[in-house]
């Protein structure tokens, strides 16, 4: 009786691997673990999960919900799992096993592009949130730390460049009739001395319907005739001027420029061309149109209150002027970025003191200032 044929464990002459020994289980699939390129013959067992077994040891278990099809030969089902490494693959040739997996994996043919898109959207939203957080908390903190480090000489250069731009913008609209310029200079000088400021301040009144006043770093103080014509007493205007000078003393302009333009703009101005037209226009718009923080506005108000007290005058008229200009809610003019006018008036009313000092301007000087732009206030 002849012996039954048995497969040889030795490779044939063509170099092909010999078939598995007689009785040994044949592999159901080829597994790539995603960490190496080695082909690993494995058995596949179906249960609550798709279990991948190598040498009687479970090496992976994939949820059917996570299975996704990958491109491969027509007769091969090539799948991966969302929970597995990105390059992990399972290649299945057995038609019966393919049909079983196709029936149990409802998401098999869902495109992985959708999940990639969601990931991109998620990262984009996270990036936007980071930018918002930096803009809201990071930039103000950086500005607070950098402002004291900015040299005063640079601040003066910014103010001088902005001053030239202001003069170029308004041109012949500068008002200088009669004794008005001297009266305004006297008012500003009184505020300067009361605030303990050694820097000499240059003053200008400009014909403009906008009710505003602003001071530039380096010592230029501008009063627009729109505010002057609405004022009823010198103390009202003096309080506003003191407030704007308070911003200069507290270096709020520099802090705001860092917040608005970023440190790259500031470094460019420090080491670049301060007279460049783009830089000058940006600086001028920031200095004139800045919407300061509530803290900065409160600090400037506190400076104005102290200055008016040292002059022996009350800060209350300033609050009355602001309410008259903006209304109680502070939404009707350029001052709309400031704290609510009613709140400011209440604070200044609490700081009201009996008048003990001389008039800031005499009646004749006040009339001269009121008519500095002509009898109708428009030159």
C-alpha positions in Angstrom: 0.0 0.0 0.0 1.5 3.3 -1.1 2.0 6.3 1.2 -0.4 9.3 0.6 1.2 12.2 -1.1 2.2 15.0 1.3 3.2 18.5 0.3 6.9 19.2 0.5 8.0 21.9 3.0 10.8 22.7 0.6 10.3 25.4 -2.0 10.1 24.2 -5.6 12.6 24.9 -8.3 10.8 28.0 -9.4 11.3 29.5 -5.9 7.5 29.4 -5.0 6.7 28.8 -1.4 5.4 25.3 -0.8 1.8 25.0 0.4 1.1 24.7 4.0 1.6 21.3 5.7 -1.2 18.8 5.4 -4.0 19.7 7.8 -2.7 23.2 8.7 -5.4 26.0 8.5 -5.0 28.2 5.6 -4.9 32.0 6.2 -8.1 33.9 5.6 -6.4 37.2 4.9 -3.1 39.1 4.6 -2.6 41.7 7.4 -0.4 44.8 7.2 -0.1 46.4 10.7 0.7 49.9 9.4 4.0 50.0 11.1 6.0 47.8 8.7 5.6 46.5 5.1 5.7 42.9 6.2 2.8 40.7 5.0 1.3 38.8 7.9 -1.0 35.8 7.1 -3.8 35.9 9.6 -7.1 34.2 10.4 -10.3 36.4 10.6 -13.0 35.6 13.1 -16.4 37.3 13.1 -18.1 38.3 16.4 -19.1 41.6 17.9 -15.9 42.8 16.2 -13.8 41.6 13.3 -10.9 39.8 15.1 -7.5 39.4 13.4 -5.7 36.3 14.7 -2.1 35.5 14.1 -0.6 32.2 15.5 -3.6 31.8 17.7 -3.1 35.3 19.2 -5.5 38.1 18.6 -3.5 41.0 17.2 -6.3 43.4 16.5 -10.1 43.8 16.8 -11.9 46.2 14.4 -15.4 47.5 14.9 -17.6 46.9 11.9 -18.8 50.5 12.2 -15.2 51.7 11.7 -14.4 49.5 8.6 -13.7 51.4 5.4 -13.0 50.0 1.9 -9.7 50.9 0.2 -8.8 50.6 -3.5 -7.5 47.2 -4.5 -7.7 44.4 -7.1 -11.2 43.4 -8.2 -11.1 40.0 -6.5 -9.6 41.4 -3.2 -11.5 43.1 -0.5 -9.0 45.6 1.0 -10.2 47.2 4.2 -8.9 49.4 7.0 -10.3 50.7 10.3 -10.8 54.3 11.4 -9.5 53.2 14.8 -6.3 51.6 13.4 -3.1 53.2 12.2 -3.7 55.0 8.9 -1.6 52.5 6.8 -3.1 49.3 8.5 -4.8 47.1 5.9 -6.5 43.7 5.7 -6.7 42.0 2.3 -9.4 39.3 2.0 -9.7 37.0 -1.1 -12.2 34.5 0.2 -15.6 35.4 -1.5 -17.7 34.0 1.4 -15.7 36.1 4.0 -16.0 39.1 1.7 -19.8 38.7 1.6 -20.0 38.3 5.4 -18.0 41.5 5.9 -20.0 43.4 3.3 -23.2 42.5 5.1 -22.0 43.5 8.6 -20.1 46.7 7.8 -22.7 49.4 7.0 -20.2 52.2 6.7 -17.7 50.2 4.5 -18.1 52.4 1.4 -18.5 55.7 3.1 -15.8 58.0 1.8 -13.0 58.9 4.2 -12.9 62.3 2.6 -15.9 63.4 4.7 -14.1 62.6 8.0 -11.1 64.4 6.6 -13.2 67.4 5.7 -14.7 67.4 9.2 -11.2 67.3 10.7 -10.1 70.2 8.5 -13.2 72.2 9.6 -12.5 71.3 13.2 -8.9 72.4 13.0 -9.9 75.6 11.1 -12.4 76.4 13.9 -9.8 75.8 16.5 -7.4 78.1 14.6 -10.0 80.8 14.4 -10.8 80.4 18.1 -7.1 80.7 18.9 -6.8 83.9 16.9 -9.8 85.3 18.7 -8.3 84.4 22.1 -5.0 85.9 21.1 -6.6 89.1 19.8 -8.9 89.3 22.9 -6.4 88.5 25.6 -2.9 88.0 24.1 -2.4 91.2 22.2 -3.7 93.5 25.0 -1.3 91.7 27.4 1.6 92.1 24.9 0.7 95.8 24.4 0.6 96.3 28.2 4.1 94.8 28.6 5.7 96.5 25.5 4.3 100.0 26.0 6.7 100.9 28.9 9.6 99.7 26.8 8.9 102.0 23.9 11.4 105.0 24.0 9.8 108.4 24.5 11.9 109.6 21.6 10.1 107.2 19.4 6.7 108.3 20.8 7.6 111.9 19.9 8.6 110.9 16.4 5.2 109.2 16.0 3.5 112.3 17.3 5.5 114.6 15.0 4.7 112.5 12.0 1.0 112.4 12.8 1.0 116.1 13.5 2.3 116.8 10.0 -0.3 114.5 8.6 -3.1 116.3 10.5 -1.9 119.7 9.3 -1.8 118.3 5.7 -5.3 116.9 6.0 -6.9 120.0 7.4 -4.7 122.6 5.6 -6.3 126.0 5.6 -9.0 125.0 8.0 -6.9 125.9 11.0 -8.6 128.7 12.9 -6.6 131.7 14.1 -8.9 134.7 14.2 -8.5 137.4 16.8 -7.3 136.5 20.3 -8.6 132.9 20.0 -5.3 131.2 19.6 -3.8 132.9 22.6 -6.9 132.1 24.7 -6.8 128.4 23.7 -3.0 128.3 24.5 -3.7 129.8 27.9 -6.3 127.1 28.7 -4.1 124.3 27.6 -1.1 125.7 29.5 -3.3 125.9 32.7 -4.3 122.3 32.3 -0.6 121.3 31.6 0.6 122.9 34.8 -2.2 121.5 36.9 -1.4 118.0 35.6 2.3 118.4 36.4 3.4 118.1 32.7 6.8 119.7 31.8 6.4 119.2 28.1 5.4 122.3 26.2 2.2 121.8 24.2 1.4 123.2 20.8 -2.3 124.1 20.2 -4.6 124.4 17.2 -8.3 124.9 16.7 -9.6 123.3 13.5 -12.9 124.2 11.7 -14.8 120.9 11.7 -18.4 120.0 12.5 -17.2 116.9 14.4 -17.4 117.5 18.2 -14.0 116.3 19.2 -10.7 117.1 20.7 -7.5 115.1 20.7 -3.8 115.3 21.8 -0.9 113.7 20.0 2.2 112.2 21.6 4.9 114.8 21.6 2.7 117.7 22.6 0.1 118.8 19.9 -3.4 119.5 21.2 -6.2 119.9 18.7 -9.7 121.2 19.4 -12.4 120.9 16.7 -14.8 123.8 16.4 -17.8 121.4 16.5 -17.1 120.7 20.2 -16.2 124.3 20.9 -19.5 125.6 19.6 -21.5 123.2 21.7 -19.6 124.1 24.9 -21.2 126.7 27.2 -18.3 127.4 29.6 -14.5 127.3 29.5 -14.5 124.6 32.3 -16.4 122.2 29.9 -13.7 122.5 27.3 -10.8 122.5 29.8 -12.1 119.2 31.2 -12.2 117.5 27.8 -8.6 118.8 27.0 -7.4 117.5 30.4 -9.0 114.1 29.5 -7.1 113.9 26.1 -3.9 115.0 27.7 -4.4 112.2 30.2 -4.3 109.7 27.3 -0.9 111.1 26.3 0.5 110.9 29.9 -0.7 107.3 30.3 0.7 106.5 26.8 -2.6 105.1 25.7 -1.8 106.1 22.1 1.2 103.8 22.0 -0.6 101.0 23.6 -3.4 101.3 21.1 -1.1 101.4 18.2 0.5 98.1 19.3 -2.9 96.5 19.7 -4.1 97.7 16.3 -1.0 97.3 14.2 0.8 94.6 16.1 4.4 94.3 17.1 5.6 94.1 13.5 4.3 97.5 12.8 5.9 98.9 15.9 9.2 97.4 15.1 9.0 98.7 11.6 8.5 102.2 12.9 11.2 101.8 15.4 13.8 100.7 12.9 12.3 101.8 9.6 11.1 105.0 8.0 8.8 106.8 10.4 7.9 109.3 7.7 6.6 106.7 5.2 3.2 107.6 4.0 1.5 104.3 5.0 3.0 104.4 8.5 2.0 108.0 9.0 -1.6 107.5 7.8 -1.9 104.4 10.0 -0.5 106.2 13.0 -2.6 109.3 12.5 -5.9 107.3 12.1 -5.0 105.3 15.2 -4.2 108.4 17.3 -7.2 110.4 16.3 -9.9 107.7 16.0 -8.9 105.3 18.7 -11.5 103.6 20.7 -9.8 103.1 24.0 -10.5 100.5 26.6 -12.9 101.3 29.4 -9.9 101.2 31.8 -8.0 103.7 29.7 -11.0 106.0 29.5 -11.5 105.8 33.3 -7.9 106.6 33.9 -8.0 109.6 31.5 -11.2 110.8 33.3 -9.4 110.5 36.7 -6.5 112.6 35.4 -9.0 115.2 34.2 -10.8 115.3 37.5 -7.5 115.7 39.4 -6.3 118.5 37.1 -9.6 120.4 37.5 -9.4 120.0 41.3 -5.9 121.5 41.2 -7.2 124.4 39.2 -9.8 124.9 41.8 -12.6 124.1 39.3 -15.2 121.4 39.2 -15.0 118.4 36.7 -18.8 118.3 36.6 -19.1 120.6 33.6 -17.1 118.2 31.5 -19.7 115.4 32.2 -22.5 117.8 31.4 -20.9 118.6 28.0 -20.5 114.9 27.1 -24.2 114.2 27.9 -25.2 117.2 25.8 -23.0 115.9 22.9 -23.9 112.3 23.0 -27.0 111.8 25.0 -27.1 109.7 28.2 -26.3 106.5 26.3 -23.2 108.0 24.6 -24.1 106.7 21.1 -24.6 109.9 19.0 -21.1 111.1 18.2 -17.4 110.2 18.0 -17.5 109.8 21.8 -19.6 106.7 21.4 -16.6 104.5 22.1 -16.2 106.1 25.5 -17.9 104.9 28.7 -21.5 105.8 28.9 -21.9 109.6 29.3 -24.5 109.3 32.1 -22.1 107.1 34.1 -19.3 109.6 33.6 -21.4 112.5 34.6 -22.4 110.7 37.7 -18.8 110.1 38.6 -17.9 113.7 37.9 -20.8 114.9 39.9 -19.5 112.9 42.9 -16.2 114.7 42.4 -17.8 118.1 42.3 -16.1 120.7 44.5 -16.9 124.3 45.3 -15.0 126.6 42.9 -12.0 128.0 44.7 -9.7 128.9 41.8 -9.7 131.7 39.3 -11.5 131.5 36.0 -9.6 129.5 33.4 -10.5 132.2 30.9 -11.9 135.6 31.3 -15.2 136.4 29.6 -13.3 138.3 26.9 -10.9 135.4 26.3 -13.8 132.9 26.2 -15.6 135.0 23.6 -12.3 135.2 21.6 -12.0 131.4 21.7 -15.6 130.8 20.8 -15.2 133.0 17.7 -11.7 131.8 16.7 -13.2 130.3 13.5 -15.5 133.2 12.8 -18.8 134.3 14.3 -20.5 131.2 12.9 -17.8 128.9 13.9 -16.8 127.8 10.4 -14.2 130.4 9.5 
